Amino acid sequence: MNSLKSIFIFTLVITLSFTSFTSAFADEDNIIATVKALPNSTKFILKFENEKQEKLKVKIYNSDLKLVFSEAIGSEAQIQRLYDMTAIGEGTYTVLIEGETYKEKRTVVIEGKLKNNFIATFSPKATNNKVFASIENNKGRVKLILTDLEDNILYEETINEESTERTFNLKDLDRGTYFLQIVGQDKTDYETYYID
């Protein structure tokens, strides 16, 4: 009877140990963090629910795995933080959230530059010695430049408007090859014109 009692107690201890061991790992999944980069910004948002309300720390590492920021965020039940990486710059960052029983890692890519994917349209050829260039969806500053084959600038204008059109009269130009360009921060479009 004693040996039966010993086996029962041993089995009970093993079962309880296994249950507490597996439940400790199951509790780690109670916090699901989301990290979202804000478009055209050097900021990102970190959100999660801290169901156990344990004291947590957030650490941010750069792509070389060097710590660039760390903070204790306490034991609030719902956490939402906005992080501004302007001083550090664009790049890929690893966000580590750590607590007594919790550890989660997320990656976020910060691309702050506004891409100016303007749409440029040019007249396909000179008609009555006139050509046009139009710009649509301009999200910044572009330059409209008319040059000759030797790269001499004949006309230059900075344009900030979202949509605009310009017409050029080429009748006073010498015979030759000319380039009408729209130059932005992220791209350049151009058309070539031949004057006979």
Backbone as JSON Lines, residues from 0, in Angstrom:
{"i":0,"aa":"M","n":[0.82,-1.19,0.0],"ca":[0.0,0.0,0.0],"c":[0.86,1.26,0.0]}
{"i":1,"aa":"N","n":[1.96,1.18,0.77],"ca":[2.89,2.31,0.82],"c":[3.5,2.58,-0.54]}
{"i":2,"aa":"S","n":[3.87,1.53,-1.25],"ca":[4.48,1.72,-2.57],"c":[3.44,2.27,-3.56]}
{"i":3,"aa":"L","n":[2.2,1.85,-3.42],"ca":[1.14,2.38,-4.28],"c":[0.92,3.86,-3.99]}
{"i":4,"aa":"K","n":[0.96,4.22,-2.71],"ca":[0.81,5.62,-2.31],"c":[1.99,6.44,-2.85]}
{"i":5,"aa":"S","n":[3.2,5.9,-2.81],"ca":[4.4,6.58,-3.32],"c":[4.3,6.8,-4.81]}
{"i":6,"aa":"I","n":[3.83,5.8,-5.52],"ca":[3.68,5.92,-6.98],"c":[2.63,6.98,-7.3]}
{"i":7,"aa":"F","n":[1.53,7.0,-6.56],"ca":[0.48,7.99,-6.78],"c":[1.01,9.41,-6.54]}
{"i":8,"aa":"I","n":[1.74,9.61,-5.44],"ca":[2.3,10.93,-5.12],"c":[3.32,11.33,-6.18]}
{"i":9,"aa":"F","n":[4.17,10.4,-6.59],"ca":[5.18,10.68,-7.61],"c":[4.51,11.1,-8.92]}
{"i":10,"aa":"T","n":[3.46,10.36,-9.31],"ca":[2.72,10.68,-10.53],"c":[2.05,12.04,-10.43]}
{"i":11,"aa":"L","n":[1.49,12.35,-9.26],"ca":[0.83,13.64,-9.04],"c":[1.84,14.78,-9.14]}
{"i":12,"aa":"V","n":[3.01,14.62,-8.56],"ca":[4.06,15.65,-8.6],"c":[4.52,15.87,-10.04]}
{"i":13,"aa":"I","n":[4.74,14.79,-10.77],"ca":[5.16,14.89,-12.17],"c":[4.09,15.61,-12.99]}
{"i":14,"aa":"T","n":[2.83,15.26,-12.79],"ca":[1.73,15.88,-13.53],"c":[1.64,17.37,-13.23]}
{"i":15,"aa":"L","n":[1.72,17.73,-11.95],"ca":[1.66,19.15,-11.58],"c":[2.86,19.91,-12.13]}
{"i":16,"aa":"S","n":[4.02,19.31,-12.08],"ca":[5.23,19.96,-12.62],"c":[5.08,20.19,-14.11]}
{"i":17,"aa":"F","n":[4.61,19.18,-14.82],"ca":[4.44,19.29,-16.26],"c":[3.41,20.37,-16.6]}
{"i":18,"aa":"T","n":[2.29,20.42,-15.82],"ca":[1.24,21.4,-16.06],"c":[1.77,22.81,-15.83]}
{"i":19,"aa":"S","n":[2.5,23.03,-14.75],"ca":[3.02,24.37,-14.49],"c":[4.09,24.74,-15.51]}
{"i":20,"aa":"F","n":[4.88,23.76,-15.95],"ca":[5.92,24.01,-16.95],"c":[5.3,24.43,-18.28]}
{"i":21,"aa":"T","n":[4.29,23.71,-18.73],"ca":[3.67,24.02,-20.02],"c":[2.83,25.28,-19.94]}
{"i":22,"aa":"S","n":[2.18,25.54,-18.8],"ca":[1.36,26.74,-18.71],"c":[2.22,27.99,-18.66]}
{"i":23,"aa":"A","n":[3.44,27.88,-18.13],"ca":[4.34,29.04,-18.13],"c":[4.67,29.45,-19.55]}
{"i":24,"aa":"F","n":[4.87,28.48,-20.44],"ca":[5.16,28.81,-21.83],"c":[3.9,29.28,-22.55]}
{"i":25,"aa":"A","n":[2.77,28.74,-22.21],"ca":[1.53,29.17,-22.85],"c":[1.22,30.62,-22.5]}
{"i":26,"aa":"D","n":[1.53,31.05,-21.26],"ca":[1.27,32.42,-20.85],"c":[2.12,33.43,-21.6]}
{"i":27,"aa":"E","n":[3.26,32.99,-22.1],"ca":[4.12,33.91,-22.83],"c":[3.45,34.42,-24.09]}
{"i":28,"aa":"D","n":[2.5,33.68,-24.62],"ca":[1.83,34.1,-25.84],"c":[0.66,35.04,-25.58]}
{"i":29,"aa":"N","n":[0.44,35.44,-24.32],"ca":[-0.68,36.32,-24.01],"c":[-0.49,37.73,-24.57]}
{"i":30,"aa":"I","n":[0.74,38.14,-24.81],"ca":[1.01,39.46,-25.35],"c":[1.38,39.28,-26.82]}
{"i":31,"aa":"I","n":[0.6,39.86,-27.68],"ca":[0.93,39.84,-29.1],"c":[1.18,41.29,-29.5]}
{"i":32,"aa":"A","n":[2.41,41.59,-29.85],"ca":[2.79,42.95,-30.2],"c":[2.66,43.18,-31.69]}
{"i":33,"aa":"T","n":[2.22,44.38,-32.05],"ca":[2.22,44.78,-33.45],"c":[3.07,46.04,-33.56]}
{"i":34,"aa":"V","n":[3.88,46.07,-34.59],"ca":[4.73,47.22,-34.88],"c":[4.41,47.65,-36.29]}
{"i":35,"aa":"K","n":[4.05,48.93,-36.46],"ca":[3.65,49.41,-37.78],"c":[4.36,50.71,-38.09]}
{"i":36,"aa":"A","n":[5.11,50.72,-39.19],"ca":[5.78,51.95,-39.65],"c":[4.73,52.86,-40.27]}
{"i":37,"aa":"L","n":[4.81,54.15,-39.97],"ca":[3.91,55.11,-40.58],"c":[4.46,55.47,-41.96]}
{"i":38,"aa":"P","n":[3.6,55.5,-42.97],"ca":[4.1,55.76,-44.33],"c":[4.68,57.16,-44.47]}
{"i":39,"aa":"N","n":[5.75,57.26,-45.26],"ca":[6.42,58.53,-45.53],"c":[6.8,59.26,-44.25]}
{"i":40,"aa":"S","n":[7.25,58.51,-43.28],"ca":[7.59,59.07,-41.97],"c":[8.73,58.27,-41.37]}
{"i":41,"aa":"T","n":[9.4,58.86,-40.39],"ca":[10.44,58.13,-39.66],"c":[9.89,57.69,-38.3]}
{"i":42,"aa":"K","n":[8.6,57.46,-38.23],"ca":[7.95,57.06,-36.98],"c":[7.3,55.69,-37.13]}
{"i":43,"aa":"F","n":[7.17,55.0,-35.99],"ca":[6.4,53.76,-35.99],"c":[5.62,53.64,-34.69]}
{"i":44,"aa":"I","n":[4.57,52.82,-34.75],"ca":[3.69,52.61,-33.59],"c":[3.89,51.19,-33.08]}
{"i":45,"aa":"L","n":[4.0,51.06,-31.77],"ca":[4.07,49.76,-31.09],"c":[2.8,49.63,-30.26]}
{"i":46,"aa":"K","n":[2.07,48.52,-30.44],"ca":[0.82,48.27,-29.7],"c":[0.81,46.86,-29.17]}
{"i":47,"aa":"F","n":[0.33,46.68,-27.94],"ca":[0.06,45.34,-27.42],"c":[-0.73,45.42,-26.13]}
{"i":48,"aa":"E","n":[-1.32,44.28,-25.77],"ca":[-2.04,44.17,-24.51],"c":[-1.2,43.38,-23.53]}
{"i":49,"aa":"N","n":[-1.02,43.94,-22.36],"ca":[-0.22,43.34,-21.3],"c":[-1.19,42.72,-20.29]}
{"i":50,"aa":"E","n":[-1.72,41.54,-20.62],"ca":[-2.76,40.91,-19.81],"c":[-2.31,40.64,-18.39]}
{"i":51,"aa":"K","n":[-1.07,40.26,-18.22],"ca":[-0.55,39.98,-16.87],"c":[-0.16,41.25,-16.14]}
{"i":52,"aa":"Q","n":[-0.15,42.36,-16.85],"ca":[0.24,43.66,-16.31],"c":[1.6,43.59,-15.61]}
{"i":53,"aa":"E","n":[2.53,42.92,-16.28],"ca":[3.87,42.86,-15.72],"c":[4.7,44.04,-16.22]}
{"i":54,"aa":"K","n":[5.73,44.37,-15.47],"ca":[6.61,45.48,-15.86],"c":[7.4,45.07,-17.09]}
{"i":55,"aa":"L","n":[7.35,45.93,-18.1],"ca":[7.99,45.61,-19.37],"c":[9.02,46.67,-19.75]}
{"i":56,"aa":"K","n":[9.96,46.25,-20.58],"ca":[10.95,47.15,-21.17],"c":[10.89,47.0,-22.68]}
{"i":57,"aa":"V","n":[11.08,48.11,-23.37],"ca":[11.19,48.09,-24.82],"c":[12.6,48.52,-25.18]}
{"i":58,"aa":"K","n":[13.24,47.71,-26.03],"ca":[14.58,48.03,-26.51],"c":[14.54,48.02,-28.03]}
{"i":59,"aa":"I","n":[15.19,49.01,-28.63],"ca":[15.23,49.12,-30.08],"c":[16.68,49.04,-30.53]}
{"i":60,"aa":"Y","n":[16.93,48.12,-31.48],"ca":[18.28,47.89,-32.0],"c":[18.31,48.25,-33.48]}
{"i":61,"aa":"N","n":[19.45,48.78,-33.94],"ca":[19.6,49.07,-35.37],"c":[19.99,47.79,-36.12]}
{"i":62,"aa":"S","n":[20.26,47.91,-37.41],"ca":[20.55,46.72,-38.22],"c":[21.87,46.06,-37.84]}
{"i":63,"aa":"D","n":[22.75,46.79,-37.14],"ca":[24.01,46.21,-36.64],"c":[23.83,45.6,-35.26]}
{"i":64,"aa":"L","n":[22.57,45.55,-34.79],"ca":[22.19,45.03,-33.48],"c":[22.82,45.83,-32.33]}
{"i":65,"aa":"K","n":[22.99,47.13,-32.55],"ca":[23.43,48.03,-31.49],"c":[22.2,48.68,-30.89]}
{"i":66,"aa":"L","n":[22.16,48.75,-29.56],"ca":[21.02,49.35,-28.87],"c":[20.99,50.84,-29.16]}
{"i":67,"aa":"V","n":[19.86,51.33,-29.7],"ca":[19.73,52.75,-30.0],"c":[18.71,53.44,-29.09]}
{"i":68,"aa":"F","n":[17.85,52.65,-28.42],"ca":[16.86,53.23,-27.52],"c":[16.36,52.16,-26.57]}
{"i":69,"aa":"S","n":[16.07,52.59,-25.33],"ca":[15.53,51.66,-24.33],"c":[14.64,52.45,-23.38]}
{"i":70,"aa":"E","n":[13.53,51.84,-22.98],"ca":[12.68,52.47,-21.97],"c":[11.88,51.42,-21.22]}
{"i":71,"aa":"A","n":[11.62,51.72,-19.94],"ca":[10.72,50.9,-19.14],"c":[9.33,51.48,-19.33]}
{"i":72,"aa":"I","n":[8.36,50.63,-19.67],"ca":[7.02,51.16,-19.95],"c":[6.0,50.75,-18.91]}
{"i":73,"aa":"G","n":[6.47,50.23,-17.79],"ca":[5.56,49.95,-16.7],"c":[4.7,48.73,-16.92]}
{"i":74,"aa":"S","n":[3.57,48.72,-16.24],"ca":[2.72,47.52,-16.25],"c":[1.29,47.84,-16.67]}
{"i":75,"aa":"E","n":[1.14,48.78,-17.58],"ca":[-0.19,49.11,-18.07],"c":[-0.8,47.92,-18.8]}
{"i":76,"aa":"A","n":[-2.13,47.82,-18.78],"ca":[-2.8,46.7,-19.44],"c":[-2.77,46.84,-20.96]}
{"i":77,"aa":"Q","n":[-2.92,48.05,-21.46],"ca":[-2.87,48.28,-22.9],"c":[-1.76,49.29,-23.18]}
{"i":78,"aa":"I","n":[-0.88,48.9,-24.06],"ca":[0.29,49.73,-24.38],"c":[0.19,50.18,-25.83]}
{"i":79,"aa":"Q","n":[0.38,51.47,-26.04],"ca":[0.52,52.0,-27.4],"c":[1.53,53.12,-27.32]}
{"i":80,"aa":"R","n":[2.6,52.99,-28.09],"ca":[3.67,53.97,-28.08],"c":[3.99,54.39,-29.51]}
{"i":81,"aa":"L","n":[4.32,55.67,-29.67],"ca":[4.79,56.2,-30.95],"c":[6.27,56.5,-30.79]}
{"i":82,"aa":"Y","n":[7.09,55.91,-31.65],"ca":[8.53,56.11,-31.61],"c":[8.96,56.9,-32.84]}
{"i":83,"aa":"D","n":[9.71,57.97,-32.61],"ca":[10.2,58.83,-33.69],"c":[11.69,58.55,-33.89]}
{"i":84,"aa":"M","n":[12.04,58.02,-35.06],"ca":[13.42,57.63,-35.35],"c":[14.14,58.68,-36.2]}
{"i":85,"aa":"T","n":[13.61,59.9,-36.26],"ca":[14.19,60.95,-37.1],"c":[15.66,61.18,-36.78]}
{"i":86,"aa":"A","n":[15.99,61.26,-35.5],"ca":[17.38,61.54,-35.1],"c":[18.32,60.39,-35.46]}
{"i":87,"aa":"I","n":[17.78,59.19,-35.56],"ca":[18.61,58.01,-35.85],"c":[18.64,57.72,-37.34]}
{"i":88,"aa":"G","n":[17.53,57.93,-38.01],"ca":[17.49,57.77,-39.46],"c":[16.72,56.56,-39.94]}
{"i":89,"aa":"E","n":[16.64,56.45,-41.25],"ca":[15.94,55.34,-41.88],"c":[16.73,54.06,-41.69]}
{"i":90,"aa":"G","n":[16.04,52.94,-41.82],"ca":[16.71,51.65,-41.73],"c":[15.79,50.58,-41.19]}
{"i":91,"aa":"T","n":[16.38,49.42,-40.92],"ca":[15.65,48.29,-40.35],"c":[15.99,48.21,-38.88]}
{"i":92,"aa":"Y","n":[14.96,48.14,-38.05],"ca":[15.14,48.12,-36.6],"c":[14.48,46.87,-36.02]}
{"i":93,"aa":"T","n":[15.08,46.37,-34.95],"ca":[14.52,45.26,-34.2],"c":[13.98,45.82,-32.89]}
{"i":94,"aa":"V","n":[12.72,45.53,-32.6],"ca":[12.07,46.0,-31.38],"c":[11.91,44.79,-30.48]}
{"i":95,"aa":"L","n":[12.47,44.87,-29.27],"ca":[12.43,43.78,-28.31],"c":[11.6,44.22,-27.12]}
{"i":96,"aa":"I","n":[10.56,43.45,-26.78],"ca":[9.72,43.73,-25.62],"c":[10.02,42.63,-24.61]}
{"i":97,"aa":"E","n":[10.43,43.02,-23.41],"ca":[10.83,42.04,-22.4],"c":[10.11,42.3,-21.08]}
{"i":98,"aa":"G","n":[9.71,41.21,-20.45],"ca":[9.15,41.25,-19.11],"c":[9.71,40.09,-18.32]}
{"i":99,"aa":"E","n":[9.15,39.89,-17.13],"ca":[9.63,38.8,-16.27],"c":[9.39,37.44,-16.92]}
{"i":100,"aa":"T","n":[8.23,37.27,-17.54],"ca":[7.89,35.98,-18.16],"c":[7.67,36.1,-19.66]}
{"i":101,"aa":"Y","n":[8.01,37.25,-20.21],"ca":[7.65,37.52,-21.6],"c":[8.83,38.11,-22.36]}
{"i":102,"aa":"K","n":[8.96,37.68,-23.61],"ca":[9.98,38.24,-24.5],"c":[9.48,38.08,-25.93]}
{"i":103,"aa":"E","n":[9.39,39.2,-26.64],"ca":[8.93,39.14,-28.03],"c":[9.77,40.1,-28.87]}
{"i":104,"aa":"K","n":[10.03,39.69,-30.1],"ca":[10.87,40.48,-31.0],"c":[10.09,40.75,-32.28]}
{"i":105,"aa":"R","n":[10.16,42.0,-32.75],"ca":[9.54,42.41,-34.0],"c":[10.54,43.22,-34.82]}
{"i":106,"aa":"T","n":[10.35,43.23,-36.13],"ca":[11.21,44.01,-37.02],"c":[10.36,45.06,-37.72]}
{"i":107,"aa":"V","n":[10.92,46.26,-37.88],"ca":[10.22,47.34,-38.57],"c":[11.21,48.03,-39.51]}
{"i":108,"aa":"V","n":[10.72,48.37,-40.7],"ca":[11.55,49.08,-41.68],"c":[11.04,50.51,-41.76]}
{"i":109,"aa":"I","n":[11.94,51.46,-41.51],"ca":[11.6,52.88,-41.53],"c":[12.13,53.49,-42.83]}
{"i":110,"aa":"E","n":[11.22,54.01,-43.63],"ca":[11.56,54.7,-44.88],"c":[10.85,56.04,-44.85]}
{"i":111,"aa":"G","n":[11.56,57.07,-44.43],"ca":[10.92,58.35,-44.18],"c":[10.71,59.23,-45.39]}
{"i":112,"aa":"K","n":[11.48,59.04,-46.42],"ca":[11.38,59.96,-47.55],"c":[10.07,59.79,-48.29]}
{"i":113,"aa":"L","n":[9.49,60.91,-48.6],"ca":[8.31,60.91,-49.45],"c":[8.77,60.71,-50.88]}
{"i":114,"aa":"K","n":[8.35,59.66,-51.49],"ca":[8.72,59.39,-52.87],"c":[7.85,60.24,-53.78]}
{"i":115,"aa":"N","n":[8.49,61.04,-54.59],"ca":[7.75,61.9,-55.51],"c":[7.64,61.2,-56.85]}
{"i":116,"aa":"N","n":[6.62,60.39,-56.98],"ca":[6.4,59.64,-58.22],"c":[5.46,60.42,-59.13]}
{"i":117,"aa":"F","n":[5.9,61.64,-59.48],"ca":[5.1,62.48,-60.35],"c":[4.92,61.81,-61.72]}
{"i":118,"aa":"I","n":[3.91,62.25,-62.42],"ca":[3.65,61.75,-63.77],"c":[3.98,62.88,-64.74]}
{"i":119,"aa":"A","n":[4.9,62.63,-65.65],"ca":[5.31,63.63,-66.64],"c":[4.79,63.22,-68.01]}
{"i":120,"aa":"T","n":[4.26,64.19,-68.73],"ca":[3.79,63.96,-70.09],"c":[4.4,65.04,-70.98]}
{"i":121,"aa":"F","n":[4.93,64.62,-72.11],"ca":[5.54,65.55,-73.07],"c":[4.86,65.4,-74.42]}
{"i":122,"aa":"S","n":[4.87,66.48,-75.19],"ca":[4.41,66.34,-76.57],"c":[5.4,65.45,-77.3]}
{"i":123,"aa":"P","n":[4.92,64.55,-78.15],"ca":[5.82,63.6,-78.8],"c":[6.77,64.26,-79.79]}
{"i":124,"aa":"K","n":[6.36,65.41,-80.36],"ca":[7.23,66.14,-81.29],"c":[6.79,67.6,-81.3]}
{"i":125,"aa":"A","n":[7.62,68.44,-81.86],"ca":[7.28,69.86,-81.97],"c":[6.23,70.04,-83.06]}
{"i":126,"aa":"T","n":[5.15,70.73,-82.72],"ca":[4.09,71.04,-83.68],"c":[4.03,72.56,-83.78]}
{"i":127,"aa":"N","n":[4.22,73.09,-85.0],"ca":[4.3,74.54,-85.2],"c":[5.36,75.17,-84.29]}
{"i":128,"aa":"N","n":[6.47,74.45,-84.14],"ca":[7.6,74.87,-83.31],"c":[7.26,74.96,-81.82]}
{"i":129,"aa":"K","n":[6.18,74.32,-81.41],"ca":[5.8,74.36,-79.99],"c":[5.81,72.95,-79.41]}
{"i":130,"aa":"V","n":[6.23,72.88,-78.13],"ca":[6.2,71.62,-77.37],"c":[5.59,71.92,-76.01]}
{"i":131,"aa":"F","n":[5.08,70.88,-75.36],"ca":[4.54,71.08,-74.01],"c":[5.06,70.0,-73.08]}
{"i":132,"aa":"A","n":[5.01,70.32,-71.8],"ca":[5.31,69.36,-70.74],"c":[4.27,69.57,-69.65]}
{"i":133,"aa":"S","n":[3.71,68.47,-69.16],"ca":[2.76,68.57,-68.05],"c":[3.21,67.67,-66.9]}
{"i":134,"aa":"I","n":[2.86,68.1,-65.71],"ca":[3.22,67.36,-64.49],"c":[1.93,67.13,-63.71]}
{"i":135,"aa":"E","n":[1.75,65.9,-63.27],"ca":[0.62,65.55,-62.42],"c":[1.13,64.78,-61.21]}
{"i":136,"aa":"N","n":[0.38,64.86,-60.13],"ca":[0.68,64.11,-58.91],"c":[2.06,64.48,-58.34]}
{"i":137,"aa":"N","n":[2.44,65.75,-58.47],"ca":[3.71,66.22,-57.93],"c":[3.58,66.4,-56.41]}
{"i":138,"aa":"K","n":[4.41,65.71,-55.65],"ca":[4.35,65.77,-54.19],"c":[5.55,66.49,-53.6]}
{"i":139,"aa":"G","n":[6.2,67.3,-54.39],"ca":[7.37,68.0,-53.87],"c":[7.77,69.13,-54.8]}
{"i":140,"aa":"R","n":[9.06,69.23,-55.03],"ca":[9.6,70.27,-55.89],"c":[10.3,69.59,-57.06]}
{"i":141,"aa":"V","n":[9.96,70.03,-58.26],"ca":[10.62,69.51,-59.46],"c":[11.13,70.69,-60.28]}
{"i":142,"aa":"K","n":[12.09,70.4,-61.14],"ca":[12.61,71.43,-62.05],"c":[12.26,71.06,-63.48]}
{"i":143,"aa":"L","n":[11.85,72.05,-64.21],"ca":[11.58,71.91,-65.64],"c":[12.74,72.59,-66.35]}
{"i":144,"aa":"I","n":[13.48,71.83,-67.15],"ca":[14.71,72.34,-67.75],"c":[14.73,72.03,-69.25]}
{"i":145,"aa":"L","n":[15.07,73.04,-70.04],"ca":[15.27,72.87,-71.47],"c":[16.76,73.08,-71.75]}
{"i":146,"aa":"T","n":[17.4,72.08,-72.34],"ca":[18.84,72.16,-72.65],"c":[19.09,71.81,-74.1]}
{"i":147,"aa":"D","n":[20.26,72.22,-74.57],"ca":[20.67,71.82,-75.92],"c":[21.59,70.61,-75.82]}
{"i":148,"aa":"L","n":[22.12,70.2,-76.96],"ca":[22.96,69.0,-77.02],"c":[24.25,69.15,-76.21]}
{"i":149,"aa":"E","n":[24.73,70.4,-76.06],"ca":[25.95,70.64,-75.28],"c":[25.66,70.84,-73.8]}
{"i":150,"aa":"D","n":[24.43,70.59,-73.37],"ca":[23.98,70.7,-71.99],"c":[23.91,72.14,-71.49]}
{"i":151,"aa":"N","n":[23.78,73.09,-72.41],"ca":[23.55,74.49,-72.02],"c":[22.1,74.63,-71.61]}
{"i":152,"aa":"I","n":[21.86,75.26,-70.47],"ca":[20.49,75.45,-69.98],"c":[19.89,76.66,-70.68]}
{"i":153,"aa":"L","n":[18.81,76.42,-71.41],"ca":[18.11,77.48,-72.14],"c":[16.91,77.99,-71.34]}
{"i":154,"aa":"Y","n":[16.36,77.14,-70.5],"ca":[15.22,77.52,-69.65],"c":[15.24,76.62,-68.42]}
{"i":155,"aa":"E","n":[14.92,77.23,-67.27],"ca":[14.84,76.44,-66.03],"c":[13.79,77.07,-65.12]}
{"i":156,"aa":"E","n":[12.94,76.22,-64.55],"ca":[11.88,76.69,-63.66],"c":[11.66,75.66,-62.56]}
{"i":157,"aa":"T","n":[11.51,76.13,-61.33],"ca":[11.17,75.24,-60.22],"c":[9.66,75.24,-60.06]}
{"i":158,"aa":"I","n":[9.08,74.04,-59.98],"ca":[7.63,73.89,-59.9],"c":[7.26,73.17,-58.61]}
{"i":159,"aa":"N","n":[6.34,73.78,-57.86],"ca":[5.84,73.19,-56.61],"c":[4.39,72.74,-56.72]}
{"i":160,"aa":"E","n":[3.71,73.14,-57.79],"ca":[2.3,72.81,-57.95],"c":[2.11,71.31,-58.15]}
{"i":161,"aa":"E","n":[0.97,70.79,-57.72],"ca":[0.7,69.36,-57.87],"c":[0.48,68.99,-59.33]}
{"i":162,"aa":"S","n":[-0.21,69.85,-60.06],"ca":[-0.47,69.61,-61.49],"c":[-0.31,70.92,-62.25]}
{"i":163,"aa":"T","n":[0.41,70.86,-63.36],"ca":[0.59,72.06,-64.18],"c":[1.04,71.65,-65.58]}
{"i":164,"aa":"E","n":[0.95,72.6,-66.51],"ca":[1.41,72.37,-67.88],"c":[2.11,73.62,-68.38]}
{"i":165,"aa":"R","n":[3.19,73.41,-69.13],"ca":[3.94,74.52,-69.72],"c":[4.09,74.27,-71.22]}
{"i":166,"aa":"T","n":[3.98,75.35,-72.01],"ca":[4.18,75.27,-73.45],"c":[5.39,76.13,-73.82]}
{"i":167,"aa":"F","n":[6.22,75.6,-74.7],"ca":[7.43,76.3,-75.13],"c":[7.39,76.52,-76.63]}
{"i":168,"aa":"N","n":[7.76,77.72,-77.04],"ca":[7.88,78.04,-78.45],"c":[9.36,77.94,-78.82]}
{"i":169,"aa":"L","n":[9.68,77.03,-79.71],"ca":[11.06,76.76,-80.08],"c":[11.48,77.45,-81.38]}
{"i":170,"aa":"K","n":[10.65,78.36,-81.91],"ca":[10.91,78.94,-83.24],"c":[12.2,79.76,-83.29]}
{"i":171,"aa":"D","n":[12.65,80.32,-82.17],"ca":[13.86,81.14,-82.17],"c":[15.13,80.32,-81.93]}
{"i":172,"aa":"L","n":[14.99,79.02,-81.77],"ca":[16.17,78.18,-81.52],"c":[16.83,77.77,-82.83]}
{"i":173,"aa":"D","n":[18.14,77.58,-82.75],"ca":[18.89,77.11,-83.92],"c":[18.54,75.66,-84.21]}
{"i":174,"aa":"R","n":[18.89,75.25,-85.42],"ca":[18.69,73.86,-85.8],"c":[19.53,72.99,-84.86]}
{"i":175,"aa":"G","n":[18.93,71.86,-84.37],"ca":[19.7,70.99,-83.48],"c":[18.81,70.1,-82.63]}
{"i":176,"aa":"T","n":[19.45,69.5,-81.63],"ca":[18.77,68.57,-80.72],"c":[18.59,69.25,-79.37]}
{"i":177,"aa":"Y","n":[17.38,69.1,-78.79],"ca":[17.07,69.74,-77.51],"c":[16.39,68.72,-76.59]}
{"i":178,"aa":"F","n":[16.59,68.94,-75.31],"ca":[16.02,68.04,-74.3],"c":[15.16,68.84,-73.34]}
{"i":179,"aa":"L","n":[13.93,68.4,-73.17],"ca":[13.04,68.99,-72.18],"c":[12.94,67.98,-71.05]}
{"i":180,"aa":"Q","n":[13.35,68.4,-69.84],"ca":[13.45,67.47,-68.7],"c":[12.6,67.95,-67.53]}
{"i":181,"aa":"I","n":[12.06,67.0,-66.81],"ca":[11.45,67.26,-65.51],"c":[12.26,66.46,-64.51]}
{"i":182,"aa":"V","n":[12.93,67.17,-63.61],"ca":[13.88,66.56,-62.68],"c":[13.32,66.67,-61.26]}
{"i":183,"aa":"G","n":[13.11,65.52,-60.63],"ca":[12.65,65.48,-59.24],"c":[13.7,64.85,-58.35]}
{"i":184,"aa":"Q","n":[13.39,64.77,-57.08],"ca":[14.32,64.18,-56.11],"c":[14.54,62.7,-56.39]}
{"i":185,"aa":"D","n":[13.48,62.02,-56.8],"ca":[13.55,60.57,-56.94],"c":[13.6,60.07,-58.38]}
{"i":186,"aa":"K","n":[13.3,60.94,-59.34],"ca":[13.33,60.47,-60.73],"c":[13.43,61.65,-61.69]}
{"i":187,"aa":"T","n":[13.78,61.34,-62.92],"ca":[13.87,62.33,-63.99],"c":[13.2,61.75,-65.23]}
{"i":188,"aa":"D","n":[12.37,62.57,-65.88],"ca":[11.77,62.2,-67.16],"c":[12.17,63.25,-68.19]}
{"i":189,"aa":"Y","n":[12.3,62.83,-69.44],"ca":[12.67,63.8,-70.48],"c":[12.14,63.36,-71.84]}
{"i":190,"aa":"E","n":[12.17,64.32,-72.74],"ca":[11.82,64.06,-74.14],"c":[12.86,64.78,-75.0]}
{"i":191,"aa":"T","n":[13.17,64.18,-76.14],"ca":[14.15,64.75,-77.07],"c":[13.41,65.35,-78.26]}
{"i":192,"aa":"Y","n":[13.83,66.56,-78.66],"ca":[13.21,67.24,-79.8],"c":[14.29,67.63,-80.8]}
{"i":193,"aa":"Y","n":[13.96,67.5,-82.09],"ca":[14.87,67.86,-83.18],"c":[14.28,69.05,-83.92]}
{"i":194,"aa":"I","n":[15.08,70.11,-84.06],"ca":[14.64,71.28,-84.8],"c":[15.39,71.29,-86.13]}
{"i":195,"aa":"D","n":[14.63,71.3,-87.25],"ca":[15.25,71.31,-88.6],"c":[15.4,72.72,-89.1]}
